[in-house]
Amino acid sequence: MKQGKISALQLFYVMIGFEIGNSIIFGTAAGAKQDAWLAILLSMLCGLILMWIYTKLSDYYPGETLVQMLPKIIGKFLSYPLIVIYALYFLYLACTACRDFGELIASTILTETPMILVIGIFMVLIVYCLRGGIEAFGRMGEIVFPIYVLILVTLWILMLMGAEFDSRRLIPVLGNGIQPVLGAAFPPVQSTLTFPFGETVLITMLFPVLNNKNNIKKVGMATILIGGILLAVNSIIVISVLGPDIYGKEFFPFFTAAQMVSIADFLERFDALIIVMIVSGVFFKVGGWIYGSSIIISQVFKLKSNDSILIPLGVMVTCFSILLATSFIEHLEIALNFIGPYLHIPLQLVLPILLLGIAYTRKKFQA
């Protein structure tokens, strides 16, 4: 399968947009209460180790995706079931990200619009971009991500200036002990290590598209580091506005905190800015998962291009994002009780570590 090439900077923009895409709108590490930022930073450090594992695999099998590495590491017989599981895993997470987006839009600005229509229009934009190839996706990152960060920083400044901001809501640090921080940062339940840092396992599908393979580790580490800092700063500001209790109870605490901004009864109601930022972030999240799944399918069936399967995948994701849960509460419960323990942990943590161990052993004995 022929693939285009993108620069290290473009890959960085795409990956960091993917990493913080829909995670920034949730109460990340809410279980740690006012210490959420500590849980994020702790899991970020472990995320750097995970990224080292992902990129080290690329050192052993340069220019290959995870799908191409698997048969060489564990053999064809064992690899094909895992390849299918990864393709379904990527598609399922695309569905969950679409559902997050649809729920937010339907509950805030388009309350009378059917969610299927909101997600469907959004999916048309994603598929249109992906059909332009990875170069178009990379250029989109180059254009959109700086705007995303500009809006985010603007909203932070406005929150800091608002009367609701009170940094005392962040103390006492470790007032509930270290256990809540560890529980929010690490599995087996939904944790910041697996969401969003572990989701960067997607980078294993993008190794071949980087025009300079020597930059893989730099891009991967920078993605985890910068993304973790942005999420930690965001949690500090949002908790300072809402307080740890509301931060943990609201479905979309960032949106709630930004809506509370009112400077001299003049600067207020920044809903449009928030929606633009969230649409941009979820665009990279959903687009990344669909692209990764399309690459897997294309390489398994030895297709010349992934263009022909992007539209069917877009239709599937749109439909299943609505069908996967009857309500947003049920959707969140599935994420907490099923996705974390049974999908994230084995596919983000356990399997890559095992693959690296086997690859290291193979290379050592071959040498």
ABEGO torsion letter per residue (X at the ends): XBBBBBBAAAAAAAAAAAAAAAAAABBBGAAAEAAAAAAAAAAAAAAAAAAAAAAAAAAABBGBBAAAAAAAAAEAAAAAAAAAAAAAAAAAAAAAAAAAAAAAAAAAABAABBAAAAAAAAAAAAAAAAAAEAAAAAAAAAAAAAAAAAAAAAAAAAAAABAABBAAAAOBBGAAEAAAAAAAABOABBBAAAOAAAAAAAAAAAAAABABAAAAAAAAAAAAAAAAAAAAAAAAAAAAAAEAAAAAABABAAAAAAAABBBGGABBGAAAAAAAAAAAAAAAAAAAAAAAAAAAAAAAAGBABAAAAAAAAAAAAAAAAAAABABAAAAAAAAAAAAAAAAAAAAAAAAAAAAAAAAAAAAAAAX
